[in-house]
């Protein structure tokens, strides 16, 4: 018997070692190699194209972001209030089309993509392997809009534009972690790079025809709300109306559209409704320090009621080293790279209603979505000239960097 005990202990130890090693082995198997990509949301056809994040930007696969479309439509048709809002979105911001893919981010492990769907007033998580819904979060009110993901990739913020609310969700489970009130029609969201603060820009009512400067007061309460990204309590409210008035621009809209921070986050560059250009805002002095007016396209009239959702220019990104800005001149049908030090623009690159600007994975190119031509176009930051265009789906808008499994080429279903 005494000789049996060592053998028994050895067997038990070996079994425990195997048991303890099983999760580690599974974890290693789960840590699939990832590939960096760009997700392109095709708002009108309800798909997202996944393309290479740099180089040739070749298409890798496509995702259906409305796999539950018939179920959602049945719910809307059964609710008169939801139906009214659904049709209002189609006939106003949708320009006669439903809006199915506004914004999207992948999870850090490259397994899921989270998409805001304006016409369905929700955010959904889609399994990239199967194409099936993982979770769904209905936002307050009747429309979902721009999102932002926290620097660690664990939280996603989404604007509920008709409820003047931003929801912050756990990106894996869809559980709401918090929310906060904003100005009228929350739009852009930006986390600071340390993850401590979340900025929201409210753009007001952009769907009315009351676009003359003297009617600006009808557009609603437009301001930037800065909240603590842990408690979601406001720490600062910035009204650009006062800052614009201070530099003599009383007739300019204070509806902050796309915006981007400088690398050290000391400056904010932002676009506003109706304006062909952008502003530089200094956070330390709390004032607008520079104004950049960009050329008008002679073929684009000055009738503000013809500007899509009040945005003459909509799309702004910055080269990672902070030396260049890239501007999508939406209604003027061009994009251009601007030197940040001098604010001198480069060549005006023709583009059909460019609606967004982001940066390639290698940081060398500005990537714009040409919503009028159903393509994305890469512009070399160094030369300011177009490199190439690749076709995507119907009405591309938001373009976001993300990840998929290295061998991914589309959902299996």
N, C-alpha and C positions, 0 to 999 in steps of 0.2 A: 504493500500500500504506500509506504513512504516514497517508493520510486515512481509511483503513478502521479503523485501531485505535481512534480515539475513538468511532466508531459502535459497534464491537464492545464496547468497555468500557461504553458507555451501555446497550446491550442486556443485558449481563451484570448491570450494576447494577440495571436495572429488574427482571430476573428474580429476582435475590436479594431485592429489596425485596418483590416479590409473595410469594416463598416465605416470607420472614420474617414477612410480614403475615398469612399464612394461619392460623397457630396463634392469633394475637391475635384475628382475626375469629371463629375457632371458639370461643375462650374467651368472647368477648362474647356469642356466640349461646347458649353453654351457661349463661351467667349469667341464667337466666330470672327474672323478677320473682317474688317469693314472697308467700305469704299466711300470716299467723299463724293457727293453729287450735288446737283442743283435740282430742287423741286420747282416746277413751273405750274402755277395754278391756272387752268383754263376755265375761266369763270362761267362762260356761257354754255359750255358743253358738259360741265361737271366731271372733268378729268384733271389729272395732274401728270404732266410728263416729267420723267426723271432722266436728266442728261448729265454727261460728264461735267465736272465742276471747273474744268479748265481745258486748255489744248484745243481739241476739235469740237468740244461740246456735243459729242455724238449722243443720240438718244439711246438710253439703256432699256427703258420700259415705260409703261403707262399704267396708271391706277384709275379705277372708277371710284370717285369720291362720293357718289350717290347710289350705292348698291341697294339702299332702302328707299329709293325714290317713290315707288308706287305706294308704299306704306305711308310715307310722309304726305304725299298728295291726297291720299284718302282722308287723313286726319284734317288737313287744311280744308278740303271740300266739305267736311262735316261740321266745320266751325265757321260761322259767318264772319266773325271778327278776324280770325286768322286769314280767311280768304280775302278779305278787303286789304289787309296789309300785304299779303302775298302778291296781289295784283298791283298794288301801289308800288311795290319794289320793282316789279317787272316793267311798269310803265313810266317810272321816274329814273332812279339810279341805274336800273337795268337797261335803259334805252330800248325797251321792247323785248328784253330777254330776261329769263330767270337768272339769278346769281347763285351759283352752286359751289364756287371755290374761291373764297377771298384770300385766305392766308393759310400757311401750313408750316409745321416744324416736325422733324423726326425726333424720336427718343434717342438718348445717347447710345443705346445698344443697337440702333439701326433696325429694330424689329417693327416699330409702329410709326405711323405718320398721323399727326393731329391736324385737323382741317376745320376752319370756320366756314359755315355755309349760310350766307346772308338770307336767302329766300326761305330756308328751313329754320332760321332763328336758333341755330345750335352749333355745338362743337362736337366732332366725332373723332374717335381714334380708330384707325384702320390697320389691320394686321397686314404687313407688307408681303408676308409669305402666302396668305390665303385670299386677301382682298376683302375679308369679312370685317364687320364692325366689332371692335373690342369694347368700346363704351360710347355712350352718347350723353351730352350735357345740354339740355335746353337752356338758353340764356333768358334773362329777364326781358320782357318786352317781345318785339317781333322781328328783330334783325341782329345778326352777329356781324362783326366787322374785323378790323385789324387785330393782330395778336402780337405778342412778344414772348420770347422764351428766356428764362433766367440763365445767367452765365454757366451754371452747373447743369443745365438741361433738365432740371427736375420739375419746374413749374412753368405753366403757360398762362399768360394774361390775355383776356379777350374783351373787346369793347362790345357791350350790348347797346347799340346806338340809339334805339328808341326808348330805352329805360334810363339813360344817363348814368350807366353803371359799368364798372369793370369788374369782371370775375377773375379770380386767380385759382387755377386748378392744378392738382397733382397730375403731371403729364402721363403717368403710368396708369393710374386708376380712374382719373376723371373726377375725383372727389374735390369739392370746393374747399379751398383753404382759407379764403377770405374774399371780400369785395369792398369796393369803395365808390362813393358818389363822385360824379364829374360835372363838367359844364354840359351844355346842350350838344348832343350827338358826339360822344367820344369816338375818337378816330385812332390816330397813331399811338402806340405804346412803346416805350424804350426802358429797359433795365440799365442801370449804370453797371459798368464792368465789374465792380466789386459785389454786385448783387444786393447792395444795401437799399437802393431807392428805385422806384418805378415812376416814370414820367408818363402822363397821359395828356394828349392834345385834343381838346374838344373843338369841332369845326362849325357847330351851329347848323342852321337849316340851309343846305346847299341845293335844295330841289325846288325852291321857289323862283319866280321870275322877277322878284323884287331886288334886282342886282345893282341899281344905281347907287353911287356912293352915299347919297343923302338918305337912302333907305337902309343903310347898313344896320341900323338899330333893330330892324325887323328880323335879323338873322339869328338872334338869340344870344345866350350867355356863352362866350367863347373864351376859354382860358386854359392854361396849363395847370394840371394838378400833379404835385409831386408828393408821393406817399412813402412812408417807411415800408420796405418790402417784407418786413417780418410781421408787423402789426397791422399794416394797411391803413394806418392813420395818416391824415394829411400833415405834411411838414411845411409845405409852401404852396402858394397859389400865385401864378405869374400871369398878369393880364397884359398882353402885348399892345393893347389899345393905348395904354398910358405911355409905353416906350416908343411907339410909332408917333404919337402926338408930340412927344418931346423932341423929335428930330424933324418936325414939320410935315409929317406924312399923315395928316388927318383923314385924307380920302382913301387911304389904303386899308384893305381888310386886315383884321387881326385874327383871322381864322388860320391857325398854324396847321399846315399840311405835313407832308414828309419832312423829317428832320434828322440830323446826324450830329453826333458829338465829335470834337477833335479827339485825338488819341489820349490826351491828358485830361479830357473832359472839362477844360477851362472855357471852351467856346461851344456854342450850339449854332449850327447853320440850319436855317429853316425856310420853307416856302410858305406863301399865303395865297388865299383865293385871289383869282383874277390877275395876279402879277407875273410878268415874264422876268423872273429873276429870283433872288433869295437874299436873306439877311444873315449877318453875323451878330450873335448875342454873347456878350461877355458875362459869365456867371458871377465873377467876383465883384464887378462894378454894377451889375444888374441894369445894363443898358445895351441898346443896339449900337454896335461900334462901326459896322460897315454895311453898305447897301450895294448890291450888284444887280444892275439892270442888264438883261440879255437882249439880243436882237429880236425884233418881231419878224415873223414871216409875213411878207407883203400880201400873201394869199389868205392870211387869217385876219378877219375883220375884228373890230374892237367892240362888237356887240356882245356884251357880257352874257346875255341870255343864251348865246350859242355855245358857251364854254361848258363842257361836260362836268356836271356836278360842281360848277363854279371854279374848276381848277384849270388855269391856263397852263401852268407847269406843275407836274406831279411826278416826283421821283428824284431822289437825291442820295448819293453815296460818296464815300471817301476812300481814297487809296490808303491801305493800312499804315503807311508811314506818315500820313497826314499832309502830304505835299500837294495832292490834287483832289478836286471835287468833280463829280460827274453829275450832270443835270439832264433830266428828261424834260424836254420842252414839249409837253403833251399836245396842246392845241396848235403849236407852231411847227409841229412835224419835224423836229430835229432833236438830237442830243449833242452835248458838248462837254469836253473836259476843261475845267477851269483851274488855273494855277492858284493855289490858296494864298500864297504870299502877295501876289500882285492883283489877283482877281481878274486876270486877263484870260478870256476864253480862247480855246483853240478852234480848229475847224468845226463848222456846223455839220454834223453827220446827218444826212436825211434819214428820217424814220417816220413810220406811219403810226401816229397817235401813241408814242411811247408812254407807258403808264407806270413804270417802276424802274429803278436803277439799283443794282447791287454790285458786289465785287466777286470776281472769280476766286476759286479756291487757292490759286497760287498768288493772288493779289496783283496780277499784272493787267487784268482787263476790267473795265466796267461792263456789266451785262445789263442790257435794257430789254424790257418786254415791249414788243411792238403790237399793241392790241388791235391795230387796224390792218395788220398784215399777217397775223397769226404766226409770228416768229420771234425768236430772241436773237439779239445782235450783240456781238462782243466788240468793244472799242478799246484799243490799246491806250493805256494811261500815258505811256511814254510819248507817243506821237499824236494822240488825240484822233487817230484815224480808225475807221472801221476795219476789223480783221475778217469777220465772217458772220453769217446768219444761219440759223438752223430752224426748220419748220417745227411748230408745235400745234396745240389744239386751238379751239375757237375762243378768241378774246383772252389771251394771256395777260395776267395782271401781276400778282405778287410772285417774286422769284426769291427763294431762300436756300441757303446752304444747308445740307444735312448729310445723313449717312444711310447706307443700305449695306446688307451683307455683300461681301466681295463677289460672290457668284450670282447675285440677284439679277434677274432679267424681266421680272414682272410677277404678279401673283399667280399661284398655281391654278386657281379657279378661272 
